[in-house]
Amino acid sequence: MAITANDVKTLRDRTNAPMMECKTALTESGGDMEKAIQWLRTKAGSKIGTFAARETAEGRIAYHLDAASGVGAIVEMRCETAPVSKTDQFIQLANEVAKQIALKNPANVDELLKQPSVAVPGKTINDRIMDVFQLIRENMKPHRFTRWQGLVGDYVHHDGSVGVMLLVEGAKADPQLLRDVCMHITARNPVAATKDDVPADKLAKETEIAREQTKNDPKNASKPANIIDKILEGKMKTWLAENVLLEQPFVKDDTKTVGQLLTASGLKLVKFVRYKVGEIG
């Protein structure tokens, strides 16, 4: 079958692959458009294997809330470069993946990639990644995700670089309040939700630092042990207020802590997750 220039243009419009690759794909597929698309996918699959060695330190955070079931999902999608993370195609892909996780509850990234896409019937999530790879020619993948059901709130920074998901208990929750608390977590980056959640080794390390600071301060040289203990206690109280979510002054109203804000609304914090693009984890 003769391959026409219009055939090549049609395939390029559908795949955004280079013209010569489109011509070769059609030739190898006997002019069958669908087979040519599959040929390009196969070729891209081989090519993406070489791209996979490249570091994916850029990307964006995406979130999806299914209001009917109260299920929320947050995902970090990685790519190679910052400009790609801002493209419409990559943003759409990240949102699709977040929706997939919320609705289909994959156990891990490998299972996620194999699942049939809820957004594009007839394709898997891996197929969808391959589709976007065909357009952008850059390695991309889901890096990590979290899915919770209940009273969940979220916030993703406008550039997609940081995102937070929050889970609380209570009769009901104002979505704007939960969003405000998530914005607070984005800005203040607490190390733990409650004092009890601070890892023991972290608390011990901070206590030792505070002890050394107190001991080495010349102003404390002649103070009795009980006063030194009170100074140390004050330092640790300050550290907790700066680093533990429920102890932190709320960014929108520092006359109350986040814990007081939630209690006043009849809510109890269960847990939160904060994703920043490029973090190890």
N, C-alpha and C positions, 0 to 999 in steps of 0.2 A: 504494500500500500504506500502510495506517495505521501510524504509528510509535507504539508503546506506551511507557509509562513504564518497563516492564521491559526493553524493547529498549535504551533510553537507559542504564539502569543497567548492563546487561550490557556495553555498549560502554565505559562509564566504567570498569568493573571490569577490563576487558582492556587499557585504554590509559591510565587515570588522567587523561584529558583532562577539561577542564571540562564540566559537564552541557550547557550551551548549545551548545558545539562538537560534542558527541556527537550532540545532536538534529539540528543542521544537517548533520553528516556523513551521518547516516542518511537524512535527507530528500533530500540531493543524490545519494545512492547508491540511492534507491528501496527502502530498507529492507534492502539486502544488507549483512550484517555485515562480511564480508571487504573488500568495496569501500569501506565506511565507514572501516575501519581504514586502507586505502590512501589514502583522501581525507584523513584526519587526518595521515598521514605526509607527504603532499604539502604540506599546509598548514604542518606543522611545518618541513618543508624550507625553505619560503619564509620562515618566521619565524626559523629558525636563521640565515639569511643576515644578518638584522639583528642577531642576537646575536653574530655572528662578529667584529664590529668591537670588541667588548668585550675587554679585556685578560684573558688567562688566565694569571695569575701564581701561582695556587694549583694543587694537584693532589696526586699521590702517585706513588711509585715502586713498581713491581711486578716480580716475577721469576718465571720458570718454568724448571725443570730437567726435561728428559726423560731419565730414568735409562737407558732402553733404548739411546738413541743417544749419550748424553753431551753433548747440546746444551743450552746455557743461554741465556736471553734476559732482558734487563733493559730496561724501558721507563719513560719518564716520561710519565704522562698528566696533562694540564693541564685545569683548570676555572677558574671565576671566583672562587669563594669557599671559604674554609677549611671551613665547615660541610659543604658539598657533598662535599668530598674525604673526609669521614669517613662518608658514607652507605653503607649496604650495597650499594646499586645501583651506585655509582661504584666501590667497592672490587671488586665482582664483575666489572665491566666491565674495569677495569685488569688483573685477573688473567686474564681471557679474552684480552685483547690480548697479554699476555706469552706465553701459551700458543700463540697464533696465530703469533707471530713465531718461537718456538722450532721449531714443527712445519712451518711453511710458508715460512720464509726469504724474506720480502719484501725487495726491493732498497731500498725507501724508503717513506716514509709514504704517498705517493699510491698506490703499489701495494698496500700493506697495506690501505688503506681499501676497495679494490675486491675483495679476496680473499673467496671464500666462507668463512663462519665455520666453524671446526672444532668450536666449542662449540654453536652453534645452526644446524643444517642448514636450508638454504633461505634464509638471510640472509647478507648481506655484513657485513664489519666496520663499514662506514658505516651499514648498517641497524641494527646493534646500538647504535651511538652514538645514532642517531635514536630508538631505543626508550627509551634512558635519558633522552635530552633530553625526550621526551614526559612522562616522570615528573617530572623535576627542573626543566625549563625554564631551563637554564643552558648556555652555550657550553662545549664540552669537545672535546678532540682529543688524539691521540698527538703528543707534541712531538719526541721523539728515542728511539732504541733502539739496542742493540748485541746481537749474537748471535755466540756462539763455540761451537766443538765441541772436546771433549777433557776434560782434568781441570779442571773448573770448580767454583768455589765461589761462594757468595753470602751476603749479609746485607742485610736491609732493616730499618731502624729501626722500632720498634713503631708509630709514627705515620705511617709511609710517607713521611716528609720527605726521607730520605737512603737511598741504596742503593748497594751495591758489588758488582761481579762481578770475579772473579779467574780467571786462566788460568795453570796451571803445567805443567811437563813432569816426567815421572818414571814409574817402573813402576806405582805406585799412590799414592793420596793419601787420607788420613783426612779424611772430610767435615767433622768437627768442627774439625780443624786449619785447613782452608781457611776455614771460617766464622769462626774466631777471628781469622785474618789480615784477613778482610774487615771484621770489627768494629773491628780496629785502624785500618784505612784510614778507616773512617767517623769514628772519633774524632780521628785525628791529621791527616787530610787532607794527605798528602804531595803535593809538587808534581811528583814524578817517581818512577818505579820504581827507577832506578839513577842513579849519577852521570853516566853517559854520556847519559842521557835528559833531563838538565836542559838546556833551551834555552840556546844560547850567549849570547844577549843577556841572559837572566835571570842566568846565572852571572857575566857581565861586570858587570852592574849591582850584584849583591850583593858582588862583589869590590871594586868601587869604593867602595861604602858602607863596607865593612870597612876599606879603606885610609884613608878620610877619618876614620873613628872613631879609628883607631890614631894617625894624624898629629896629630889635634886633642886627644888625651889629654895633659895636662901631664906626666904621669908618664913619657911616652916621649920628652920633649923632648931629653934628652941621650943617648939610647940609640943605639948604632951601627946602621948599615943592616941588617947581618945579623940582629940581634936583632929589629928591626922586621919583617923578612921572616918570622921565626919566629912573631911575634905574629899577623901577618896570616894565616899558614898555619893557626894554631890557631883563629882566628876562623872561617875558612872550613870547617875540619873540624867545628866546632860547628854551623855553619849546615847543612851536609850531613846531620849526624846528626839534626837537627831536621826536615828537609824532604824527604829522600830515603828512600823506603820501606825499602830493604834496609839502610840505615844507622841507621834509627830503633830505639831500644830498644823491645822488644815490650811492649805495655801490660799484659799479664798477668804478665810476668816481665822486669823491666828489667835483669836480669843478662846478657841475650843480646839481640842485634839480631834483627830480622825475617829478615834474610839468614841468620844463623846458625841460626835455628829451621828455616827451609826446608831448608838444606843438611843439617842433622842428620836430616831426614826423607827425604833422598834426592830432594829436589824442587828444580827451578829455576824461578824466576819468569819468566813470559813477558810478561804485561801485566795491567793492571787498568783498570777504569773506575769512576769515582765520580760518581753523579748526585745533585744536590741540587735539589729542586723550586724552580723560579723562576729558576735560573741562566740567564745568557745563553749560548746555545750549542746 
